[in-house]
Amino acid sequence: MAHWHDTDPLQRYIGQDSTKVKVLEASQAPDGSVNAVLQGERFEKQIRTQMPDGSPAAARLYPILPPTTLQYPDFLKACTGCGKCIEACPEKILKAAHREYEVYDIHDAAGKATASFELGYCRPNCHRCAEVCETGAIPLLDLAQKRAVRTGWAQFNSRTCITRTDHVPCDACIRHCPHKAITPVEKNGLKIPHINTRLCTGCGACEFYCPARPKAIYVEGL
């Protein structure tokens, strides 16, 4: 099950060639977000991350842009790959991209910044990356504005959640979400996280603190 928030989310991801994609299930929530089960090569997750110990972390369809950046074409055009944001990030969530941006058919973006949450998450009271960015690729906003910018969407995979696999209670993602975007709901006798898409900004706290391997809750790029 994938979740998107877009004016026409299914069309955005499926594109014009619908013959290679099969919509198995789709529903729209009151906030305009769409939940859909899609089948096809286009939706195979190519971006895979690992924890420092080598265990699997998350798999994504799309790369996560640095905080406060909204459109990947604008960011990639302005980013020089200098690495100053990567060095300045106290949480170490920024790293040099390898092939992540190739999902957009962009093949010259290696070395430019992307985000991942194996070592930390984007704290609401920090904008060090924007402060050191000399080209404006990462816009410097005041912290209140920065906290309102969405960089991704949290996704939940019940198949790897330890409440299901190990039959132990866990509320790590709920407790650590700085935006209070995750609440517990009961399903089949288990309490699992429900993500409020209006509040989620994709900061990565839920993914970072999730004890499951691979992560049961993770951030998907926009």
N, C-alpha and C positions, 0 to 999 in steps of 0.2 A: 504494500500500500504506500503510495507516495502522496505528498501533500503540497499544493501550490496555492499561491495567492497572486492572482493576475487578472487583468480585464478579460482575457480569453486564454486561460492557462493551458488547457489541453491543446489548443491550436498552436500555442507558442512552442510546446515541446514536441508535438507530432509533426508540425510543418505541413507542407503541401502534399507530401507523399504519404498518404495514410495507408497505402497498401502494405507497408512494412511494419505497421504498428497495429496491434489489436487492443482495443479498450475492453477489458474484461469486466470492469465495474467502475462506476463514477457517481459521485454525489456532491452536492454543493451545500455548504453551511450558510447560516444567516449572515455571517461576516463576509461572504463572497469567496471564501477559500474553497478549494476543490480537493476532494480525496479521490484518487483514481488508482486502479490496478491496470497497469499497461504491460503489454508483452511485445517484445521485438528487440532486434539488435541495437537499435538506437538507445535503448534504456539499460544497457549493460554498463555497470559502474566501472569506469576505467581508473579513477583516482582512488588509490588505496594507501592507507597510512599504517605505520607501525609504532608501537610503543618502544621506549628505549631498550627494553629487554628483548625486542624482536617479535613480541606477540602482536597479533593483528589488532588494530585500533578501529578505524572507520573506513567505509567505502562510500565514495560520493560520485554523483553524476557530474557536478559542476564545481569548479574551484571556488574557494572563498576569498574574496577581495579583502585588502586591508581595511581597517575601520574607517568609516565616513566616506568611502568611495562608493559611488552608486552605479556607474556604467563601466563595464570592462573595456570598451574601446577607448574611452577618454582616459582611463587610468593607464592602460598599456601604452598609449601614445605619449603620455607625460612622464611615465616612469623611465628612468635611465638605468635602473638596475645598480645604482651606486651602493646599496646595502646599508645605508645609514639608518633606515628605519628598523632593519633587522637587528643591527647592533644596539639600537636604543631601546627596543622593546623589553621592559623588565620581566614580562611573563614568558618571553621566548616563543610567542605564537607565530611570529613572522619568519618566513624562510624563503630562500631563493627557489623559484619555480624551476622544475625540470621540464616535464611535458604536460603539466596540468592544463595549460591554456590551449593545447591542441584540440580539445573538445570543441572549441570555437573555430577550428580550422585556422588557427594562428600558430605558426611554426617558428617564429623568431622572438618568442617571449621568455626563453630560458634565462634565468638569472633575475627576472623581475619578481617582485614580492608577491607572495600569497600567504594565506593564513591556515593554521592547523592547530589542534588543541591537545596534543599529547603531553605538553609540558606546562600548560597553564591555560588561562582564558583571558578575554579582553575585559579588563576591569572598567566599570562605568566612570571611575574618577581619573582615568589616565588617557592622555593623548600625546604621549611622547613621540610616537611615530610621526604624527603630523607636525610636531614642533621642529623636527630635524629635516623634514622633507623640503628640499630646496626648489623643487619644480612645481609644487602644488598638486602633485599627483594624488597625495593624501591630503584633502582639505583640512585646514585647521579651524575647527569649530569650537565654540565654548562648550563646556562639559554638558550643559543641559541640552544643547542641540545634538551633541554627539550621542547622547544616550537615546535619542529618538530615531537615530539612523539605523535601519535594518541592513545587516550584512549577510544574513542567511536565515534559514528556517530549521528549527529543531525537528527531527524525525524520530519516531520511536519504532523499534523492532522488537515485538514481544517474544520472538523466538529465541533471542539471546539474553533476555532479561533474567537475572538470577532469581527473581520471585517465581519464575516458571521453571527454569532449568535446575535450580538447586533447592527450590521450595523454601526459601528464606525471605523474610520481609526486607525490603530495601526502599528507602526514600531519599537516597543521596541527591538525585537530580532535583527533587522537590525542595529539599532543605537549602541547597546551594544556589538556586536560581536567584540572581540579584533583582530580577524584574517581576518576581512572583507570578511567572507565566505558566508554571506547572503545578497542577493540583492532582491529588489521588482520586481515582475512580475505581469502583469494584467491577470486576469482570471474571466470571467463572470462579468466584470465590477468592480471587486474588486482587490486591490493590496495585493498580498500574498507573503510570503517569498520563495525564491528559494535558495537552499543550494548547494554551490560549494563543492563537496566532496574532491576535491584536497586540499582545504584550511582548511576545518573543522578538528579540532583536538579533539572534544568532551569535550571542557573545561567546558561546562555547563552554560556559561553566558546567552545564549539565553533562556535556560530553567528557570534559576533563575529569569530573568527579565520579562518573559512572564506573563501577568496579568490573563490569562484564567485559569479556574478551571474546569476540569483538564487541565493541560498544553497543549497548542496547539503545542508547539515545545518542544521536549525533547531529551535527549541523550540515545541512545541504546548502550549497551555494545557490545564489539567485540566478 
